[in-house]
């Protein structure tokens, strides 16, 4: 996994399949920020503007890695999706989860509702909105 570049959802899914949190974290030592950046750029590429409609929102992700909390925002407005590192705008909803669970969530290996109810995903802000925005991104490659 350490040499796997996260190019698409299926590559990410294969790279983490069957791996424990510790195995995922060890494989990505020193690459947490780079991996987050690649995943968020992938989200931007897989944005489906017709699904978002005229919605306007900032979704913040706080991804807890062993080295730090990596914060990114996904801003959707006027059928456009922009990604930025850090806290730039007030978020409509904030999702907080451990780095391995973040990778599982975006790769389809972890169901968001299940993760929320088991405490693996923390949601603050508009939780109902968080459910609806999942359909804004292409789910397959």
C-alpha positions as CSV (number, residue, x, y, z in Angstrom):
1,X,0.0,0.0,0.0
2,X,2.8,2.4,0.7
3,X,3.5,2.8,-3.0
4,X,-0.1,2.9,-4.1
5,X,-1.2,6.3,-5.4
6,X,-4.8,7.0,-4.7
7,X,-6.0,7.6,-8.3
8,X,-9.6,6.5,-8.0
9,X,-12.1,5.0,-5.6
10,X,-11.5,1.4,-6.6
11,X,-7.7,1.7,-6.2
12,X,-8.2,3.1,-2.8
13,X,-10.7,0.4,-1.9
14,X,-8.2,-2.3,-3.0
15,X,-5.3,-0.7,-1.1
16,X,-7.2,-0.7,2.2
17,X,-9.2,-3.9,1.9
18,X,-8.8,-6.1,4.9
19,X,-6.2,-3.8,6.6
20,X,-6.5,-2.8,10.2
21,X,-6.3,0.8,11.4
22,X,-2.7,0.2,12.5
23,X,-1.7,-1.3,9.1
24,X,-3.3,1.7,7.2
25,X,-1.6,4.2,9.5
26,X,1.8,2.5,9.3
27,X,1.6,2.3,5.5
28,X,0.9,6.1,5.2
29,X,3.4,7.5,7.8
30,X,4.6,10.8,6.4
31,X,2.0,10.7,3.6
32,X,-1.2,11.6,5.5
33,X,-1.5,15.1,4.1
34,X,-0.6,14.0,0.5
35,X,-3.2,11.2,0.7
36,X,-5.9,13.6,2.0
37,X,-5.1,16.0,-0.8
38,X,-5.4,13.3,-3.4
39,X,-8.7,12.0,-2.0
40,X,-10.3,15.5,-1.9
41,X,-9.1,16.2,-5.4
42,X,-10.8,13.0,-6.4
43,X,-14.0,14.2,-4.7
44,X,-13.8,17.4,-6.7
45,X,-13.4,15.4,-10.0
46,X,-16.3,13.1,-9.1
47,X,-18.7,15.9,-8.2
48,X,-22.1,15.5,-9.8
49,X,-23.5,19.1,-10.2
50,X,-26.9,17.9,-11.3
51,X,-27.4,16.0,-8.0
52,X,-26.5,19.0,-5.9
53,X,-28.9,21.2,-7.9
54,X,-29.0,24.7,-6.5
55,X,-27.7,23.7,-3.1
56,X,-25.0,25.8,-1.5
57,X,-22.9,24.4,1.3
58,X,-19.5,24.1,2.9
59,X,-18.8,20.6,4.2
60,X,-15.8,20.4,6.5
61,X,-13.8,17.2,7.1
62,X,-11.6,16.8,10.2
63,X,-9.5,13.8,9.5
64,X,-7.6,12.6,12.6
65,X,-4.3,11.0,11.6
66,X,-1.5,10.0,14.1
67,X,0.5,13.1,13.1
68,X,-2.3,15.8,13.2
69,X,-5.9,16.6,12.4
70,X,-6.1,17.3,8.7
71,X,-8.9,19.7,7.9
72,X,-10.4,20.2,4.4
73,X,-13.5,21.9,3.2
74,X,-15.6,21.0,0.2
75,X,-17.5,24.1,-1.0
76,X,-20.4,23.6,-3.3
77,X,-22.0,26.6,-4.9
78,X,-23.5,27.4,-8.4
79,X,-23.0,23.8,-9.6
80,X,-19.3,24.0,-8.8
81,X,-17.2,22.1,-6.3
82,X,-14.1,23.5,-4.8
83,X,-11.7,21.9,-2.3
84,X,-9.5,23.8,0.2
85,X,-7.2,22.8,3.0
86,X,-8.0,24.3,6.4
87,X,-10.9,26.2,7.8
88,X,-11.8,29.0,5.4
89,X,-15.6,29.4,5.5
90,X,-18.2,28.6,8.1
91,X,-19.3,24.9,7.6
92,X,-22.9,23.8,7.2
93,X,-21.8,20.4,8.5
94,X,-18.5,19.1,9.9
95,X,-17.6,15.4,9.7
96,X,-14.8,14.2,12.1
97,X,-13.3,10.7,11.8
98,X,-10.1,8.8,12.1
99,X,-7.9,8.6,9.0
100,X,-8.5,4.9,8.3
101,X,-12.2,5.3,8.7
102,X,-12.1,8.4,6.4
103,X,-10.4,6.2,3.7
104,X,-13.0,3.5,4.3
105,X,-15.9,6.0,4.0
106,X,-14.7,7.6,0.8
107,X,-13.9,4.2,-0.8
108,X,-17.3,2.8,0.0
109,X,-15.9,0.3,2.6
110,X,-17.7,2.0,5.5
111,X,-21.4,3.0,5.5
112,X,-21.8,6.6,6.8
113,X,-25.0,5.9,8.8
114,X,-23.5,2.8,10.4
115,X,-20.3,4.8,11.2
116,X,-22.3,7.6,12.8
117,X,-24.3,5.2,15.0
118,X,-21.3,3.3,16.1
119,X,-19.4,6.5,17.0
120,X,-16.8,6.2,14.2
121,X,-18.1,9.3,12.5
122,X,-18.9,12.5,14.4
123,X,-21.3,14.9,12.8
124,X,-21.8,18.5,13.9
125,X,-24.0,21.1,12.3
126,X,-26.8,20.0,9.9
127,X,-26.8,16.2,10.2
128,X,-29.8,15.8,7.9
129,X,-27.9,17.6,5.2
130,X,-24.9,15.3,5.7
131,X,-27.1,12.4,4.5
132,X,-28.4,14.2,1.4
133,X,-25.0,15.3,0.2
134,X,-23.6,11.8,-0.1
135,X,-25.4,11.5,-3.5
136,X,-23.4,14.5,-4.9
137,X,-20.4,12.4,-5.8
138,X,-20.0,9.6,-8.3
139,X,-19.9,6.4,-6.4
140,X,-18.1,4.2,-9.0
141,X,-15.1,4.7,-11.2
